[in-house]
Amino acid sequence: RAAKWRSKPDAATASALREAATARFYLVQESGPTRFVLEEADEAGGGTRQSKFTVVIGSRHACSCTGMDERPQLCVHICFVLLKVLRIPPDNPIVFQLSMVDDEIEKAISGRLQAVKKRIPAQDKAASPRLPVVQRRPVASGDICPICQEDMDPSTNTLTWCTAGCGNNIHKACMQHYIKHQLSLEKNVKCPLCRAPWIETTVRDNSDIHYGSTCKICRATNLRGPRYRCLYCVVMLPRDACH
């Protein structure tokens, strides 16, 4: 183990764990199974400023909030990933260690992958790829939003869902954060659970941008501006720029 085993958390780590239990971050990117990008919206001043933090879980946990340097305690972002993303129980001593060994990392990752797989149904190969045909799945007890990692409670949150792949529900506000981050990287927007293309009929925080759409000529995605559909079939005609 790269860092000495601790029998209990120090005061700073204990405080970070308590804060992470109630903190709200958005998981907007995963670069491999142990590297995560969290976004924190600044609610002050209209919520226009946003901060993003890169967290790496491994032989030495690291976070960009202090320049990815080695640290004597864990920050709230690392604790959030351990507790809410990887779902390590808070009474497990692993959550307050400064590092993890390979076996611990493998168990944490495999446990999360199994939980995600349970929410993704087998794909119907006979289904048409042209139109959203997947029905919305009912919210089940224990379902969490894959972006904010909070409970999926339709009575207190507006939900959207993946209409092209798994049919799972996601907080609409969280999906908007996710979409904006993916577009900032010039990436195609995909479902954070099943990775199917995100169809434009779900979340549209800007009516001028058609998320998930693709031009039939130049193959550009997330088209902006007017598009046209054939009156006789389901084909989406090219955008104006490609005529």
C-alpha positions as CSV (number, residue, x, y, z in Angstrom):
1,R,0.0,0.0,0.0
2,A,1.4,3.4,-1.1
3,A,0.1,5.1,2.0
4,K,0.1,3.7,5.5
5,W,-3.1,2.0,6.7
6,R,-5.1,4.2,9.1
7,S,-7.2,2.7,11.8
8,K,-9.4,5.8,11.9
9,P,-9.8,9.0,9.9
10,D,-8.1,12.2,11.0
11,A,-10.3,15.3,11.8
12,A,-10.0,16.8,8.3
13,T,-10.9,13.5,6.5
14,A,-13.8,12.9,8.9
15,S,-15.1,16.4,8.1
16,A,-14.7,15.8,4.3
17,L,-16.6,12.6,4.6
18,R,-19.5,14.3,6.4
19,E,-19.6,17.0,3.8
20,A,-19.5,14.6,0.9
21,A,-22.5,12.7,2.3
22,T,-24.7,15.7,1.6
23,A,-22.8,17.5,-1.1
24,R,-24.2,17.8,-4.7
25,F,-21.8,17.3,-7.6
26,Y,-22.5,16.3,-11.2
27,L,-20.5,13.4,-12.6
28,V,-20.0,14.8,-16.1
29,Q,-17.2,12.7,-17.5
30,E,-15.4,9.4,-16.8
31,S,-12.0,8.8,-18.4
32,G,-11.5,5.1,-17.6
33,P,-12.8,3.3,-14.5
34,T,-10.9,5.3,-11.9
35,R,-10.8,8.9,-13.3
36,F,-13.8,11.1,-12.8
37,V,-14.7,14.7,-13.6
38,L,-17.1,16.4,-11.1
39,E,-18.9,19.7,-11.7
40,E,-20.0,22.0,-9.0
41,A,-22.4,24.8,-9.9
42,D,-22.0,28.0,-8.0
43,E,-25.5,29.0,-7.0
44,A,-24.4,32.5,-5.9
45,G,-24.8,35.2,-8.5
46,G,-27.3,33.3,-10.5
47,G,-25.3,30.1,-10.8
48,T,-23.3,31.3,-13.8
49,R,-19.9,30.2,-12.5
50,Q,-19.0,26.6,-12.5
51,S,-16.1,24.7,-11.2
52,K,-14.9,21.3,-12.4
53,F,-12.6,18.9,-10.5
54,T,-10.8,15.8,-11.8
55,V,-10.6,12.9,-9.3
56,V,-8.3,9.9,-9.6
57,I,-8.8,6.9,-7.4
58,G,-5.9,4.4,-7.0
59,S,-2.6,3.7,-5.3
60,R,-2.6,7.4,-4.4
61,H,-5.9,9.3,-4.5
62,A,-5.6,12.7,-6.2
63,C,-7.8,15.6,-7.0
64,S,-7.3,18.7,-9.2
65,C,-8.6,21.0,-6.4
66,T,-5.0,21.0,-5.1
67,G,-3.1,20.4,-8.4
68,M,-3.3,16.5,-8.1
69,D,-0.6,16.6,-5.4
70,E,-0.2,14.0,-2.7
71,R,-2.1,15.0,0.4
72,P,-2.2,14.1,4.1
73,Q,-6.0,13.8,4.0
74,L,-8.9,13.4,1.6
75,C,-10.9,16.2,0.0
76,V,-14.7,16.3,-0.4
77,H,-14.4,15.5,-4.1
78,I,-12.5,12.2,-3.5
79,C,-14.9,11.3,-0.6
80,F,-17.8,12.0,-2.9
81,V,-16.5,9.5,-5.5
82,L,-15.7,6.9,-2.9
83,L,-19.1,7.2,-1.1
84,K,-21.6,8.0,-3.9
85,V,-20.0,7.0,-7.2
86,L,-18.3,3.8,-6.2
87,R,-20.8,3.3,-3.4
88,I,-18.4,2.1,-0.8
89,P,-20.3,1.8,2.5
90,P,-19.4,4.7,4.9
91,D,-18.6,2.2,7.6
92,N,-16.0,0.5,5.4
93,P,-12.5,1.7,6.6
94,I,-11.4,1.9,2.9
95,V,-13.3,5.2,2.6
96,F,-10.8,7.1,4.8
97,Q,-7.6,5.5,3.5
98,L,-5.3,7.7,1.4
99,S,-4.8,4.9,-1.1
100,M,-6.2,1.6,-2.3
101,V,-4.5,-1.6,-3.4
102,D,-5.3,-3.4,-6.7
103,D,-7.7,-5.8,-5.1
104,E,-9.7,-3.1,-3.4
105,I,-9.9,-1.0,-6.6
106,E,-11.1,-4.0,-8.6
107,K,-13.8,-4.8,-6.1
108,A,-15.0,-1.2,-6.1
109,I,-15.1,-1.0,-9.8
110,S,-16.7,-4.4,-10.4
111,G,-19.4,-3.6,-7.9
112,R,-20.3,-0.4,-9.6
113,L,-20.3,-2.0,-13.1
114,Q,-22.7,-4.8,-11.9
115,A,-25.1,-2.2,-10.5
116,V,-25.1,-0.3,-13.8
117,K,-25.6,-3.5,-15.8
118,K,-28.7,-4.4,-13.9
119,R,-30.3,-1.2,-15.1
120,I,-29.5,-1.8,-18.8
121,P,-31.8,-4.3,-20.6
122,A,-30.7,-6.5,-23.4
123,Q,-31.0,-4.7,-26.7
124,D,-33.5,-5.7,-29.3
125,K,-31.5,-6.1,-32.5
126,A,-34.8,-6.0,-34.5
127,A,-35.6,-2.5,-33.3
128,S,-35.3,0.3,-35.9
129,P,-32.3,2.6,-35.3
130,R,-34.0,5.5,-36.8
131,L,-36.6,6.4,-34.2
132,P,-36.7,6.4,-30.4
133,V,-38.6,3.1,-29.7
134,V,-37.5,2.4,-26.1
135,Q,-40.2,2.8,-23.6
136,R,-39.6,4.7,-20.4
137,R,-38.7,2.3,-17.5
138,P,-40.6,2.9,-14.2
139,V,-38.6,4.3,-11.4
140,A,-37.6,1.5,-9.1
141,S,-36.8,1.6,-5.4
142,G,-33.1,2.4,-5.0
143,D,-32.6,3.9,-8.5
144,I,-30.1,6.8,-8.5
145,C,-29.3,9.4,-11.0
146,P,-26.1,8.4,-12.7
147,I,-24.9,12.1,-12.8
148,C,-25.6,13.5,-9.3
149,Q,-25.8,10.1,-7.6
150,E,-28.9,11.1,-5.7
151,D,-32.2,9.2,-5.4
152,M,-34.5,9.3,-8.4
153,D,-37.6,10.7,-6.8
154,P,-40.2,11.9,-9.4
155,S,-42.2,13.7,-6.8
156,T,-39.4,16.2,-6.2
157,N,-37.4,16.1,-9.5
158,T,-38.3,16.5,-13.1
159,L,-37.1,13.4,-15.0
160,T,-36.0,12.7,-18.5
161,W,-35.1,9.3,-19.9
162,C,-33.0,7.5,-22.5
163,T,-35.3,6.9,-25.5
164,A,-32.7,5.2,-27.8
165,G,-31.1,2.7,-25.5
166,C,-31.8,1.6,-21.9
167,G,-35.0,3.6,-21.1
168,N,-33.6,4.6,-17.7
169,N,-34.6,7.8,-16.0
170,I,-32.2,10.7,-15.2
171,H,-32.8,14.1,-13.5
172,K,-33.5,16.5,-16.3
173,A,-31.4,19.3,-14.7
174,C,-28.5,16.9,-14.2
175,M,-28.6,15.8,-17.9
176,Q,-28.4,19.4,-18.9
177,H,-25.1,19.8,-17.0
178,Y,-23.9,16.6,-18.6
179,I,-24.9,17.7,-22.1
180,K,-23.1,21.1,-21.8
181,H,-19.9,19.4,-20.7
182,Q,-19.9,16.9,-23.5
183,L,-20.6,19.6,-26.1
184,S,-17.7,21.7,-24.6
185,L,-15.4,18.8,-25.4
186,E,-17.0,18.6,-28.9
187,K,-18.2,15.1,-28.2
188,N,-21.4,13.4,-29.3
189,V,-23.9,13.3,-26.4
190,K,-24.6,9.7,-25.2
191,C,-26.6,8.2,-22.4
192,P,-24.3,8.2,-19.3
193,L,-25.6,4.6,-18.5
194,C,-25.8,2.6,-21.7
195,R,-23.9,5.0,-24.1
196,A,-26.6,5.0,-26.7
197,P,-26.9,8.3,-28.6
198,W,-29.0,10.8,-26.7
199,I,-32.1,11.6,-28.6
200,E,-33.1,15.2,-29.0
201,T,-36.7,14.7,-27.8
202,T,-35.6,14.3,-24.1
203,V,-33.6,17.2,-22.9
204,R,-33.4,20.4,-24.8
205,D,-32.2,23.4,-22.8
206,N,-31.7,25.4,-26.0
207,S,-34.4,24.8,-28.6
208,D,-31.9,25.9,-31.3
209,I,-29.6,22.8,-30.7
210,H,-30.9,19.4,-31.7
211,Y,-29.0,17.0,-29.3
212,G,-28.3,13.6,-30.8
213,S,-29.2,14.5,-34.4
214,T,-26.9,13.7,-37.3
215,C,-26.6,15.3,-40.7
216,K,-27.1,12.6,-43.4
217,I,-24.4,14.2,-45.6
218,C,-21.5,15.6,-43.5
219,R,-22.3,13.4,-40.4
220,A,-22.1,16.5,-38.1
221,T,-23.9,15.9,-34.8
222,N,-25.9,18.0,-32.3
223,L,-27.1,20.2,-35.2
224,R,-28.0,23.8,-34.7
225,G,-30.8,25.6,-36.6
226,P,-33.7,24.3,-38.7
227,R,-33.8,20.8,-40.1
228,Y,-36.3,19.0,-42.3
229,R,-38.1,15.6,-42.3
230,C,-39.4,13.8,-45.3
231,L,-43.2,13.8,-45.4
232,Y,-43.3,10.1,-46.6
233,C,-40.7,8.3,-44.5
234,V,-38.7,8.6,-41.3
235,V,-35.5,10.0,-42.9
236,M,-34.2,13.3,-41.5
237,L,-33.1,15.5,-44.4
238,P,-29.7,17.3,-44.3
239,R,-29.3,20.7,-42.7
240,D,-29.3,23.9,-44.7
241,A,-25.5,24.2,-44.8
242,C,-25.2,20.9,-46.7
243,H,-27.7,21.6,-49.5
